Amino acid sequence: VVADEVGNLAQKSAKAAQNTAGLIEETIEAVDKGAKITAETAESLSVVSQKTEKINRIISSISSTSEDEAEGIKQLSNGLEQISTVVQNNTSTAEESAAASEELSGQSELLNRLLDKFQLKSEPYDRTKGK
């Protein structure tokens, strides 16, 4: 009876050892799989990190370019403002010149009418005779 029990126990121990070996093998496979996944994840994170750095550089470049363009637009706006001021001054000066021209034209017509009233001698003036 004892020998039967020892035999049963030996069988159970052998089966338990086999199960344990199977579990250890499965655990090793799972650890290997986990290590592989971890390596792939690390590689993916590295790629993501590199892409993020590249995106940051591009954004920085765009920001710098936008600032330069904003400064250029500001300078252009100032230039257009100065041109507008000059045009307004020129318009004012042109209006003043037109008014002065009309005044001179009127005075010229008056002078012509006054000159038409004068009778000029047909002989040249002689200083010795006083004529």
N, CA, C and O atoms as a GROMACS GRO file, in nm:
protein
  524
    1VAL      N    1   0.084  -0.118   0.000
    1VAL     CA    2   0.000   0.000   0.000
    1VAL      C    3   0.089   0.125   0.000
    1VAL      O    4   0.065   0.220  -0.075
    2VAL      N    5   0.189   0.123   0.084
    2VAL     CA    6   0.279   0.238   0.092
    2VAL      C    7   0.352   0.254  -0.040
    2VAL      O    8   0.374   0.366  -0.087
    3ALA      N    9   0.388   0.143  -0.099
    3ALA     CA   10   0.459   0.150  -0.227
    3ALA      C   11   0.368   0.209  -0.333
    3ALA      O   12   0.413   0.286  -0.418
    4ASP      N   13   0.238   0.174  -0.328
    4ASP     CA   14   0.143   0.232  -0.424
    4ASP      C   15   0.131   0.383  -0.404
    4ASP      O   16   0.128   0.460  -0.500
    5GLU      N   17   0.125   0.422  -0.280
    5GLU     CA   18   0.114   0.565  -0.249
    5GLU      C   19   0.239   0.639  -0.295
    5GLU      O   20   0.230   0.749  -0.350
    6VAL      N   21   0.354   0.580  -0.273
    6VAL     CA   22   0.480   0.642  -0.315
    6VAL      C   23   0.481   0.652  -0.466
    6VAL      O   24   0.527   0.752  -0.521
    7GLY      N   25   0.432   0.552  -0.535
    7GLY     CA   26   0.426   0.552  -0.682
    7GLY      C   27   0.331   0.661  -0.731
    7GLY      O   28   0.363   0.736  -0.824
    8ASN      N   29   0.214   0.669  -0.666
    8ASN     CA   30   0.118   0.775  -0.703
    8ASN      C   31   0.178   0.914  -0.681
    8ASN      O   32   0.164   1.004  -0.763
    9LEU      N   33   0.244   0.926  -0.568
    9LEU     CA   34   0.307   1.054  -0.535
    9LEU      C   35   0.416   1.087  -0.635
    9LEU      O   36   0.431   1.203  -0.674
   10ALA      N   37   0.491   0.988  -0.676
   10ALA     CA   38   0.599   1.009  -0.773
   10ALA      C   39   0.538   1.052  -0.906
   10ALA      O   40   0.591   1.140  -0.974
   11GLN      N   41   0.426   0.989  -0.943
   11GLN     CA   42   0.359   1.027  -1.067
   11GLN      C   43   0.307   1.171  -1.060
   11GLN      O   44   0.324   1.249  -1.153
   12LYS      N   45   0.245   1.203  -0.948
   12LYS     CA   46   0.192   1.339  -0.929
   12LYS      C   47   0.306   1.440  -0.931
   12LYS      O   48   0.292   1.548  -0.988
   13SER      N   49   0.418   1.405  -0.868
   13SER     CA   50   0.533   1.495  -0.865
   13SER      C   51   0.589   1.514  -1.005
   13SER      O   52   0.625   1.626  -1.042
   14ALA      N   53   0.596   1.406  -1.082
   14ALA     CA   54   0.647   1.414  -1.219
   14ALA      C   55   0.554   1.501  -1.304
   14ALA      O   56   0.600   1.584  -1.383
   15LYS      N   57   0.422   1.482  -1.285
   15LYS     CA   58   0.325   1.561  -1.360
   15LYS      C   59   0.334   1.708  -1.319
   15LYS      O   60   0.330   1.796  -1.404
   16ALA      N   61   0.348   1.734  -1.190
   16ALA     CA   62   0.360   1.871  -1.140
   16ALA      C   63   0.488   1.934  -1.193
   16ALA      O   64   0.489   2.052  -1.228
   17ALA      N   65   0.596   1.856  -1.201
   17ALA     CA   66   0.723   1.906  -1.254
   17ALA      C   67   0.706   1.941  -1.401
   17ALA      O   68   0.757   2.043  -1.448
   18GLN      N   69   0.633   1.855  -1.475
   18GLN     CA   70   0.608   1.884  -1.617
   18GLN      C   71   0.525   2.012  -1.631
   18GLN      O   72   0.556   2.098  -1.714
   19ASN      N   73   0.421   2.023  -1.549
   19ASN     CA   74   0.338   2.144  -1.553
   19ASN      C   75   0.420   2.268  -1.520
   19ASN      O   76   0.407   2.372  -1.584
   20THR      N   77   0.505   2.256  -1.419
   20THR     CA   78   0.590   2.368  -1.380
   20THR      C   79   0.686   2.403  -1.492
   20THR      O   80   0.707   2.521  -1.520
   21ALA      N   81   0.744   2.303  -1.557
   21ALA     CA   82   0.836   2.327  -1.669
   21ALA      C   83   0.761   2.396  -1.782
   21ALA      O   84   0.813   2.488  -1.845
   22GLY      N   85   0.636   2.352  -1.808
   22GLY     CA   86   0.554   2.416  -1.912
   22GLY      C   87   0.524   2.561  -1.878
   22GLY      O   88   0.531   2.650  -1.963
   23LEU      N   89   0.491   2.584  -1.750
   23LEU     CA   90   0.463   2.721  -1.706
   23LEU      C   91   0.587   2.808  -1.718
   23LEU      O   92   0.580   2.924  -1.759
   24ILE      N   93   0.703   2.750  -1.680
   24ILE     CA   94   0.829   2.826  -1.690
   24ILE      C   95   0.857   2.859  -1.836
   24ILE      O   96   0.900   2.969  -1.868
   25GLU      N   97   0.833   2.761  -1.925
   25GLU     CA   98   0.857   2.783  -2.068
   25GLU      C   99   0.763   2.891  -2.121
   25GLU      O  100   0.805   2.979  -2.197
   26GLU      N  101   0.635   2.886  -2.081
   26GLU     CA  102   0.538   2.988  -2.123
   26GLU      C  103   0.578   3.126  -2.070
   26GLU      O  104   0.566   3.227  -2.139
   27THR      N  105   0.626   3.127  -1.945
   27THR     CA  106   0.669   3.253  -1.885
   27THR      C  107   0.788   3.311  -1.960
   27THR      O  108   0.793   3.431  -1.985
   28ILE      N  109   0.884   3.224  -1.997
   28ILE     CA  110   1.001   3.270  -2.073
   28ILE      C  111   0.957   3.327  -2.207
   28ILE      O  112   1.006   3.431  -2.251
   29GLU      N  113   0.863   3.256  -2.274
   29GLU     CA  114   0.813   3.304  -2.402
   29GLU      C  115   0.743   3.440  -2.385
   29GLU      O  116   0.761   3.530  -2.466
   30ALA      N  117   0.662   3.451  -2.278
   30ALA     CA  118   0.592   3.577  -2.252
   30ALA      C  119   0.690   3.690  -2.224
   30ALA      O  120   0.671   3.803  -2.269
   31VAL      N  121   0.796   3.658  -2.148
   31VAL     CA  122   0.898   3.759  -2.117
   31VAL      C  123   0.969   3.801  -2.245
   31VAL      O  124   0.993   3.920  -2.267
   32ASP      N  125   1.003   3.703  -2.331
   32ASP     CA  126   1.068   3.735  -2.459
   32ASP      C  127   0.976   3.823  -2.545
   32ASP      O  128   1.020   3.920  -2.605
   33LYS      N  129   0.847   3.784  -2.548
   33LYS     CA  130   0.750   3.862  -2.624
   33LYS      C  131   0.740   4.004  -2.567
   33LYS      O  132   0.736   4.102  -2.642
   34GLY      N  133   0.736   4.014  -2.434
   34GLY     CA  134   0.730   4.145  -2.367
   34GLY      C  135   0.853   4.229  -2.398
   34GLY      O  136   0.844   4.350  -2.420
   35ALA      N  137   0.970   4.164  -2.398
   35ALA     CA  138   1.095   4.235  -2.429
   35ALA      C  139   1.093   4.286  -2.573
   35ALA      O  140   1.136   4.397  -2.602
   36LYS      N  141   1.040   4.201  -2.662
   36LYS     CA  142   1.031   4.241  -2.803
   36LYS      C  143   0.936   4.360  -2.817
   36LYS      O  144   0.967   4.458  -2.886
   37ILE      N  145   0.821   4.353  -2.752
   37ILE     CA  146   0.724   4.463  -2.756
   37ILE      C  147   0.784   4.590  -2.696
   37ILE      O  148   0.764   4.699  -2.748
   38THR      N  149   0.859   4.573  -2.586
   38THR     CA  150   0.924   4.688  -2.522
   38THR      C  151   1.025   4.752  -2.616
   38THR      O  152   1.032   4.874  -2.626
   39ALA      N  153   1.103   4.669  -2.686
   39ALA     CA  154   1.202   4.721  -2.781
   39ALA      C  155   1.132   4.794  -2.895
   39ALA      O  156   1.175   4.902  -2.936
   40GLU      N  157   1.023   4.735  -2.947
   40GLU     CA  158   0.948   4.800  -3.054
   40GLU      C  159   0.888   4.931  -3.007
   40GLU      O  160   0.888   5.031  -3.080
   41THR      N  161   0.836   4.931  -2.884
   41THR     CA  162   0.779   5.053  -2.827
   41THR      C  163   0.886   5.160  -2.811
   41THR      O  164   0.863   5.277  -2.843
   42ALA      N  165   1.003   5.121  -2.762
   42ALA     CA  166   1.113   5.216  -2.746
   42ALA      C  167   1.154   5.274  -2.881
   42ALA      O  168   1.180   5.394  -2.893
   43GLU      N  169   1.159   5.188  -2.983
   43GLU     CA  170   1.194   5.234  -3.117
   43GLU      C  171   1.087   5.331  -3.170
   43GLU      O  172   1.119   5.435  -3.227
   44SER      N  173   0.960   5.296  -3.149
   44SER     CA  174   0.850   5.383  -3.192
   44SER      C  175   0.856   5.517  -3.120
   44SER      O  176   0.837   5.622  -3.181
   45LEU      N  177   0.883   5.514  -2.989
   45LEU     CA  178   0.893   5.638  -2.912
   45LEU      C  179   1.010   5.723  -2.961
   45LEU      O  180   1.001   5.846  -2.964
   46SER      N  181   1.119   5.657  -2.998
   46SER     CA  182   1.234   5.730  -3.052
   46SER      C  183   1.197   5.800  -3.182
   46SER      O  184   1.232   5.916  -3.203
   47VAL      N  185   1.126   5.727  -3.269
   47VAL     CA  186   1.081   5.786  -3.396
   47VAL      C  187   0.986   5.903  -3.369
   47VAL      O  188   0.998   6.009  -3.430
   48VAL      N  189   0.893   5.883  -3.276
   48VAL     CA  190   0.798   5.990  -3.241
   48VAL      C  191   0.874   6.111  -3.188
   48VAL      O  192   0.843   6.225  -3.223
   49SER      N  193   0.973   6.087  -3.103
   49SER     CA  194   1.054   6.195  -3.047
   49SER      C  195   1.127   6.272  -3.157
   49SER      O  196   1.130   6.395  -3.156
   50GLN      N  197   1.186   6.199  -3.252
   50GLN     CA  198   1.257   6.263  -3.363
   50GLN      C  199   1.160   6.345  -3.448
   50GLN      O  200   1.191   6.458  -3.487
   51LYS      N  201   1.043   6.288  -3.477
   51LYS     CA  202   0.943   6.360  -3.557
   51LYS      C  203   0.895   6.484  -3.483
   51LYS      O  204   0.873   6.589  -3.544
   52THR      N  205   0.877   6.472  -3.351
   52THR     CA  206   0.834   6.586  -3.271
   52THR      C  207   0.938   6.697  -3.275
   52THR      O  208   0.904   6.815  -3.289
   53GLU      N  209   1.065   6.661  -3.264
   53GLU     CA  210   1.173   6.760  -3.273
   53GLU      C  211   1.172   6.828  -3.410
   53GLU      O  212   1.190   6.949  -3.420
   54LYS      N  213   1.151   6.749  -3.515
   54LYS     CA  214   1.146   6.805  -3.651
   54LYS      C  215   1.028   6.902  -3.664
   54LYS      O  216   1.042   7.010  -3.720
   55ILE      N  217   0.913   6.861  -3.611
   55ILE     CA  218   0.795   6.948  -3.615
   55ILE      C  219   0.821   7.076  -3.538
   55ILE      O  220   0.783   7.184  -3.584
   56ASN      N  221   0.886   7.066  -3.422
   56ASN     CA  222   0.919   7.186  -3.343
   56ASN      C  223   1.009   7.280  -3.421
   56ASN      O  224   0.991   7.402  -3.417
   57ARG      N  225   1.108   7.223  -3.494
   57ARG     CA  226   1.197   7.307  -3.576
   57ARG      C  227   1.118   7.376  -3.687
   57ARG      O  228   1.139   7.494  -3.715
   58ILE      N  229   1.028   7.301  -3.750
   58ILE     CA  230   0.947   7.358  -3.858
   58ILE      C  231   0.858   7.469  -3.804
   58ILE      O  232   0.846   7.576  -3.865
   59ILE      N  233   0.794   7.444  -3.690
   59ILE     CA  234   0.708   7.546  -3.629
   59ILE      C  235   0.789   7.669  -3.593
   59ILE      O  236   0.744   7.781  -3.615
   60SER      N  237   0.908   7.649  -3.539
   60SER     CA  238   0.996   7.762  -3.506
   60SER      C  239   1.032   7.841  -3.631
   60SER      O  240   1.032   7.964  -3.629
   61SER      N  241   1.061   7.770  -3.738
   61SER     CA  242   1.094   7.836  -3.865
   61SER      C  243   0.975   7.914  -3.918
   61SER      O  244   0.989   8.028  -3.963
   62ILE      N  245   0.857   7.853  -3.912
   62ILE     CA  246   0.735   7.922  -3.957
   62ILE      C  247   0.711   8.046  -3.872
   62ILE      O  248   0.676   8.151  -3.925
   63SER      N  249   0.730   8.033  -3.742
   63SER     CA  250   0.710   8.146  -3.652
   63SER      C  251   0.806   8.260  -3.686
   63SER      O  252   0.766   8.376  -3.692
   64SER      N  253   0.932   8.225  -3.708
   64SER     CA  254   1.032   8.326  -3.742
   64SER      C  255   0.997   8.393  -3.874
   64SER      O  256   1.006   8.515  -3.887
   65THR      N  257   0.958   8.313  -3.973
   65THR     CA  258   0.920   8.368  -4.103
   65THR      C  259   0.797   8.457  -4.090
   65THR      O  260   0.790   8.563  -4.152
   66SER      N  261   0.701   8.416  -4.009
   66SER     CA  262   0.581   8.497  -3.987
   66SER      C  263   0.616   8.630  -3.923
   66SER      O  264   0.559   8.733  -3.959
   67GLU      N  265   0.709   8.628  -3.827
   67GLU     CA  266   0.752   8.753  -3.763
   67GLU      C  267   0.819   8.844  -3.865
   67GLU      O  268   0.795   8.965  -3.867
   68ASP      N  269   0.903   8.786  -3.951
   68ASP     CA  270   0.969   8.865  -4.056
   68ASP      C  271   0.866   8.925  -4.150
   68ASP      O  272   0.875   9.042  -4.187
   69GLU      N  273   0.768   8.844  -4.190
   69GLU     CA  274   0.664   8.894  -4.280
   69GLU      C  275   0.581   9.003  -4.212
   69GLU      O  276   0.544   9.101  -4.276
   70ALA      N  277   0.551   8.985  -4.085
   70ALA     CA  278   0.475   9.087  -4.012
   70ALA      C  279   0.552   9.218  -4.009
   70ALA      O  280   0.494   9.325  -4.026
   71GLU      N  281   0.683   9.211  -3.988
   71GLU     CA  282   0.766   9.332  -3.988
   71GLU      C  283   0.766   9.395  -4.127
   71GLU      O  284   0.758   9.517  -4.140
   72GLY      N  285   0.776   9.312  -4.231
   72GLY     CA  286   0.772   9.364  -4.368
   72GLY      C  287   0.639   9.432  -4.398
   72GLY      O  288   0.636   9.538  -4.461
   73ILE      N  289   0.530   9.371  -4.354
   73ILE     CA  290   0.398   9.430  -4.375
   73ILE      C  291   0.386   9.561  -4.300
   73ILE      O  292   0.328   9.657  -4.349
   74LYS      N  293   0.442   9.566  -4.179
   74LYS     CA  294   0.439   9.689  -4.100
   74LYS      C  295   0.515   9.800  -4.174
   74LYS      O  296   0.468   9.913  -4.182
   75GLN      N  297   0.633   9.767  -4.227
   75GLN     CA  298   0.712   9.865  -4.301
   75GLN      C  299   0.638   9.909  -4.427
   75GLN      O  300   0.638  10.027  -4.462
   76LEU      N  301   0.575   9.815  -4.496
   76LEU     CA  302   0.498   9.847  -4.616
   76LEU      C  303   0.382   9.939  -4.581
   76LEU      O  304   0.354  10.035  -4.652
   77SER      N  305   0.316   9.910  -4.471
   77SER     CA  306   0.204   9.993  -4.426
   77SER      C  307   0.252  10.135  -4.396
   77SER      O  308   0.186  10.232  -4.433
   78ASN      N  309   0.366  10.145  -4.327
   78ASN     CA  310   0.422  10.277  -4.298
   78ASN      C  311   0.456  10.351  -4.427
   78ASN      O  312   0.430  10.471  -4.439
   79GLY      N  313   0.514  10.280  -4.523
   79GLY     CA  314   0.547  10.341  -4.652
   79GLY      C  315   0.423  10.390  -4.724
   79GLY      O  316   0.422  10.500  -4.779
   80LEU      N  317   0.317  10.309  -4.724
   80LEU     CA  318   0.192  10.349  -4.788
   80LEU      C  319   0.130  10.470  -4.718
   80LEU      O  320   0.072  10.557  -4.782
   81GLU      N  321   0.144  10.473  -4.587
   81GLU     CA  322   0.094  10.587  -4.510
   81GLU      C  323   0.169  10.714  -4.550
   81GLU      O  324   0.108  10.820  -4.566
   82GLN      N  325   0.301  10.703  -4.565
   82GLN     CA  326   0.381  10.819  -4.607
   82GLN      C  327   0.343  10.862  -4.748
   82GLN      O  328   0.332  10.981  -4.776
   83ILE      N  329   0.323  10.765  -4.837
   83ILE     CA  330   0.282  10.798  -4.975
   83ILE      C  331   0.147  10.869  -4.972
   83ILE      O  332   0.127  10.967  -5.044
   84SER      N  333   0.055  10.820  -4.890
   84SER     CA  334  -0.076  10.883  -4.879
   84SER      C  335  -0.064  11.027  -4.832
   84SER      O  336  -0.132  11.116  -4.883
   85THR      N  337   0.024  11.050  -4.734
   85THR     CA  338   0.045  11.186  -4.684
   85THR      C  339   0.101  11.275  -4.794
   85THR      O  340   0.056  11.389  -4.810
   86VAL      N  341   0.198  11.224  -4.869
   86VAL     CA  342   0.258  11.302  -4.979
   86VAL      C  343   0.152  11.333  -5.084
   86VAL      O  344   0.145  11.445  -5.134
   87VAL      N  345   0.069  11.234  -5.118
   87VAL     CA  346  -0.036  11.255  -5.218
   87VAL      C  347  -0.134  11.361  -5.169
   87VAL      O  348  -0.176  11.448  -5.246
   88GLN      N  349  -0.170  11.355  -5.042
   88GLN     CA  350  -0.262  11.456  -4.987
   88GLN      C  351  -0.199  11.595  -4.993
   88GLN      O  352  -0.264  11.692  -5.029
   89ASN      N  353  -0.070  11.602  -4.957
   89ASN     CA  354  -0.001  11.732  -4.964
   89ASN      C  355   0.006  11.781  -5.108
   89ASN      O  356  -0.016  11.899  -5.135
   90ASN      N  357   0.037  11.690  -5.201
   90ASN     CA  358   0.043  11.728  -5.343
   90ASN      C  359  -0.093  11.774  -5.394
   90ASN      O  360  -0.102  11.870  -5.471
   91THR      N  361  -0.198  11.707  -5.350
   91THR     CA  362  -0.333  11.747  -5.390
   91THR      C  363  -0.364  11.887  -5.339
   91THR      O  364  -0.417  11.971  -5.412
   92SER      N  365  -0.329  11.911  -5.214
   92SER     CA  366  -0.351  12.043  -5.155
   92SER      C  367  -0.271  12.149  -5.230
   92SER      O  368  -0.322  12.256  -5.261
   93THR      N  369  -0.145  12.118  -5.258
   93THR     CA  370  -0.059  12.211  -5.332
   93THR      C  371  -0.114  12.235  -5.472
   93THR      O  372  -0.114  12.348  -5.521
   94ALA      N  373  -0.162  12.130  -5.536
   94ALA     CA  374  -0.219  12.144  -5.670
   94ALA      C  375  -0.344  12.231  -5.667
   94ALA      O  376  -0.365  12.314  -5.756
   95GLU      N  377  -0.426  12.214  -5.566
   95GLU     CA  378  -0.546  12.297  -5.552
   95GLU      C  379  -0.508  12.443  -5.531
   95GLU      O  380  -0.567  12.533  -5.590
   96GLU      N  381  -0.407  12.466  -5.446
   96GLU     CA  382  -0.359  12.603  -5.423
   96GLU      C  383  -0.301  12.662  -5.551
   96GLU      O  384  -0.324  12.778  -5.583
   97SER      N  385  -0.226  12.580  -5.625
   97SER     CA  386  -0.167  12.627  -5.751
   97SER      C  387  -0.277  12.659  -5.852
   97SER      O  388  -0.267  12.758  -5.924
   98ALA      N  389  -0.380  12.577  -5.858
   98ALA     CA  390  -0.491  12.602  -5.949
   98ALA      C  391  -0.561  12.732  -5.914
   98ALA      O  392  -0.597  12.810  -6.002
   99ALA      N  393  -0.581  12.756  -5.784
   99ALA     CA  394  -0.645  12.880  -5.740
   99ALA      C  395  -0.558  13.000  -5.775
   99ALA      O  396  -0.608  13.102  -5.822
  100ALA      N  397  -0.427  12.987  -5.751
  100ALA     CA  398  -0.334  13.097  -5.783
  100ALA      C  399  -0.332  13.120  -5.934
  100ALA      O  400  -0.325  13.234  -5.978
  101SER      N  401  -0.337  13.013  -6.011
  101SER     CA  402  -0.338  13.024  -6.157
  101SER      C  403  -0.463  13.097  -6.205
  101SER      O  404  -0.456  13.182  -6.294
  102GLU      N  405  -0.577  13.063  -6.146
  102GLU     CA  406  -0.701  13.133  -6.182
  102GLU      C  407  -0.692  13.281  -6.147
  102GLU      O  408  -0.734  13.367  -6.224
  103GLU      N  409  -0.636  13.310  -6.030
  103GLU     CA  410  -0.619  13.450  -5.988
  103GLU      C  411  -0.529  13.523  -6.085
  103GLU      O  412  -0.560  13.635  -6.127
  104LEU      N  413  -0.416  13.461  -6.122
  104LEU     CA  414  -0.323  13.524  -6.217
  104LEU      C  415  -0.389  13.541  -6.353
  104LEU      O  416  -0.367  13.642  -6.420
  105SER      N  417  -0.467  13.445  -6.394
  105SER     CA  418  -0.538  13.455  -6.521
  105SER      C  419  -0.634  13.573  -6.520
  105SER      O  420  -0.642  13.650  -6.616
  106GLY      N  421  -0.706  13.587  -6.410
  106GLY     CA  422  -0.798  13.701  -6.396
  106GLY      C  423  -0.724  13.833  -6.399
  106GLY      O  424  -0.767  13.928  -6.464
  107GLN      N  425  -0.611  13.839  -6.327
  107GLN     CA  426  -0.531  13.963  -6.325
  107GLN      C  427  -0.472  13.991  -6.463
  107GLN      O  428  -0.462  14.107  -6.504
  108SER      N  429  -0.435  13.888  -6.534
  108SER     CA  430  -0.380  13.904  -6.669
  108SER      C  431  -0.486  13.960  -6.763
  108SER      O  432  -0.458  14.049  -6.844
  109GLU      N  433  -0.608  13.909  -6.752
  109GLU     CA  434  -0.716  13.961  -6.835
  109GLU      C  435  -0.743  14.108  -6.804
  109GLU      O  436  -0.763  14.189  -6.894
  110LEU      N  437  -0.742  14.142  -6.674
  110LEU     CA  438  -0.763  14.281  -6.633
  110LEU      C  439  -0.653  14.369  -6.688
  110LEU      O  440  -0.680  14.478  -6.738
  111LEU      N  441  -0.530  14.322  -6.678
  111LEU     CA  442  -0.416  14.398  -6.729
  111LEU      C  443  -0.427  14.417  -6.880
  111LEU      O  444  -0.398  14.526  -6.931
  112ASN      N  445  -0.469  14.315  -6.951
  112ASN     CA  446  -0.488  14.326  -7.097
  112ASN      C  447  -0.596  14.428  -7.130
  112ASN      O  448  -0.580  14.506  -7.224
  113ARG      N  449  -0.704  14.429  -7.054
  113ARG     CA  450  -0.810  14.528  -7.079
  113ARG      C  451  -0.760  14.669  -7.052
  113ARG      O  452  -0.791  14.763  -7.125
  114LEU      N  453  -0.681  14.682  -6.943
  114LEU     CA  454  -0.625  14.815  -6.912
  114LEU      C  455  -0.528  14.860  -7.020
  114LEU      O  456  -0.526  14.977  -7.057
  115LEU      N  457  -0.447  14.768  -7.069
  115LEU     CA  458  -0.350  14.802  -7.174
  115LEU      C  459  -0.421  14.841  -7.304
  115LEU      O  460  -0.372  14.925  -7.379
  116ASP      N  461  -0.535  14.779  -7.328
  116ASP     CA  462  -0.610  14.813  -7.449
  116ASP      C  463  -0.658  14.958  -7.444
  116ASP      O  464  -0.681  15.017  -7.550
  117LYS      N  465  -0.674  15.016  -7.327
  117LYS     CA  466  -0.721  15.154  -7.313
  117LYS      C  467  -0.611  15.255  -7.339
  117LYS      O  468  -0.640  15.372  -7.364
  118PHE      N  469  -0.487  15.214  -7.333
  118PHE     CA  470  -0.376  15.306  -7.357
  118PHE      C  471  -0.350  15.319  -7.506
  118PHE      O  472  -0.360  15.222  -7.582
  119GLN      N  473  -0.316  15.445  -7.547
  119GLN     CA  474  -0.278  15.471  -7.686
  119GLN      C  475  -0.129  15.492  -7.684
  119GLN      O  476  -0.080  15.582  -7.616
  120LEU      N  477  -0.058  15.414  -7.756
  120LEU     CA  478   0.086  15.426  -7.761
  120LEU      C  479   0.125  15.506  -7.885
  120LEU      O  480   0.062  15.494  -7.990
  121LYS      N  481   0.232  15.590  -7.870
  121LYS     CA  482   0.282  15.669  -7.983
  121LYS      C  483   0.343  15.574  -8.084
  121LYS      O  484   0.403  15.473  -8.049
  122SER      N  485   0.326  15.611  -8.209
  122SER     CA  486   0.385  15.529  -8.311
  122SER      C  487   0.530  15.562  -8.335
  122SER      O  488   0.603  15.483  -8.395
  123GLU      N  489   0.576  15.681  -8.287
  123GLU     CA  490   0.717  15.719  -8.302
  123GLU      C  491   0.794  15.671  -8.181
  123GLU      O  492   0.743  15.668  -8.069
  124PRO      N  493   0.920  15.633  -8.205
  124PRO     CA  494   1.001  15.595  -8.090
  124PRO      C  495   1.035  15.717  -8.006
  124PRO      O  496   1.040  15.828  -8.059
  125TYR      N  497   1.057  15.701  -7.884
  125TYR     CA  498   1.089  15.808  -7.789
  125TYR      C  499   1.232  15.854  -7.812
  125TYR      O  500   1.323  15.772  -7.823
  126ASP      N  501   1.250  15.984  -7.819
  126ASP     CA  502   1.383  16.043  -7.839
  126ASP      C  503   1.419  16.116  -7.712
  126ASP      O  504   1.351  16.212  -7.674
  127ARG      N  505   1.523  16.075  -7.647
  127ARG     CA  506   1.561  16.134  -7.519
  127ARG      C  507   1.614  16.276  -7.537
  127ARG      O  508   1.599  16.358  -7.447
  128THR      N  509   1.672  16.305  -7.645
  128THR     CA  510   1.728  16.440  -7.666
  128THR      C  511   1.618  16.542  -7.684
  128THR      O  512   1.636  16.658  -7.646
  129LYS      N  513   1.507  16.505  -7.740
  129LYS     CA  514   1.398  16.598  -7.764
  129LYS      C  515   1.298  16.594  -7.650
  129LYS      O  516   1.217  16.685  -7.635
  130GLY      N  517   1.303  16.493  -7.573
  130GLY     CA  518   1.208  16.481  -7.464
  130GLY      C  519   1.075  16.426  -7.511
  130GLY      O  520   0.976  16.429  -7.438
  131LYS      N  521   1.074  16.378  -7.631
  131LYS     CA  522   0.950  16.322  -7.683
  131LYS      C  523   0.959  16.173  -7.692
  131LYS      O  524   0.864  16.108  -7.733
   0.00000   0.00000   0.00000
